């Protein structure tokens, strides 16, 4: 590393943005956010200028919600004080009025070090300030802490004024107290609170310059610059969240600031980088032969690793993580289905914390089920801090009409999605403690929900009526294949895990059964309901009907609308789309991706080929799921096409939709497309199996994952697969159907050419 203000020189680890485009600024700020699962800071330029209208400075604190006094009255993430802005006056004039003052403005997201770098050069040669560079990060080692360094290089003499202010602008925050170096704010309606402690220092050519006395939370330095002079501004800020009304998080923020200030800026950065290096080691996906795919996967892992906090069970990851305001910080099925696989396999501690968040939300889920007349747990479709459903009930449509949002009451599949993530986490990590403490209860209460939901009818089958599947273009539907197959899976796993706990941990079973009122008859009922649940599968055609009556809906040739720029529900209108077979996002295809049952390859192909042309991909969740399923079918070309479509969502941001934050579920989907799709990793039959399908042009794909305490690294090349056990005990893995034993210190090299005799070979 050249100095503290230069990003890594390796182009494979950076994304860069040159210049300043007010129209695209907000999306850039989302992409260039830094985060650590507790703090999220958008990638706003550090120097405040007249173009501020285009910018959206935000420091999000995970879990800090308030319910605004406006409609819809649903909780929204609050923004903390803006601790990264700096105002610079040169002879009384702002350094920056707008883009024309800048010859060169570069933002570099350094995904190797987990930091944002900015560099700016003056357009005019007679400018007193010729260059400003900065670095910003939030620590992975001490999550309350943010660090900033800014360096100004001078080319001449001028009166310089550097001003900073960390006042809170969010109307949801009421000041409890503030002083020169910090403050405590109360969130108006939720009773939560926020504390910040901050310290700043300025040196001119290495000599400290004291700040002038000023108002609380503002600092001002004044001096005369000279040619060749360098000024370095450093700021440390520490944040703490108070969850209980009347609690004071002030001492926690102060303690974090004190311990960071004690070790100093450089050591604090080193600790962050060590922690970040561990994340990289566990989650980096390396692609050779396709630089764009490489950048995509590094960008995805960067944002995923920036979004999670393994030590906070009171929060989970919202649909835009901590990078923007869209979806108000709410947690959807996105987390369990799109994000959890990444965390379970690369950062199990973070996965566990997110699942514990759902455990703490069980009260809200039980209350929601009871309110709707059912038993067990019906999880919130949109969830904030309490577990209550916080889905808005209405939205204004493209034509100005008020549209009711039914997903809160109808997208019941979320309960099975949570159960799926619980069980998958347990199976992959072997974390029995989690299962016994929390996971089993989630599995049982969700199974109980489905048993109460599925009603026996005259045809001798049980049906689940009036729901919505992942495809939100069709509401009030009956027997959604996705929902019912996932429900069946949930019922069977509930019964199976109950039997296992009864056998292996009888005392725990006794306790759980008594507390939840689980009788043997109820467990038998779960199996019976699973066996009689309608799923819409037609053995004659091999197709799942997405929901009852779907096949009879109008066919629409989506190819005829290939050049549209708006989603199909806007093109056709709500009424027509509901009568059509146009699908918003992977639905049956999402079922194929999750594979809750071992679908025959023929069934997978038939369903993918049927549903893929009917999907308009208007949810950001969808393209990566199609990439994953296509790759598993061996259709490399289609898979790569969808992979690139998913990558473009944030990296190209064609419709400027990243303005409200990055699409974190897409990031999780991209990782899954690479590792489960092209890498071919799966865990059917309770074992690791790998069936790779490298896309054209990829000369290698390398990824790591953890399985029951062991860490494996897999490298796939066109004709060989190498497997290394980096940590833990020996494991078995099946590659293209053949079983291999992987021992510590004995990497495997396996020939992938089916014609060759591929025995067990130790290299
Ligand atoms: C999708 C949902 C998703 C939500 C948040 C919606 O547009 O249809 O499936 O959970 O966005 O990402």
Boltz pocket constraint, residues with backbone or C-beta under 6 A from the ligand:
constraints:
  - pocket:
      binder: B
      contacts: [[A, 319], [A, 327], [A, 332], [A, 333], [A, 334], [A, 470], [A, 472], [A, 585], [A, 618], [A, 619], [A, 620], [A, 621], [A, 665]]
      max_distance: 6.0
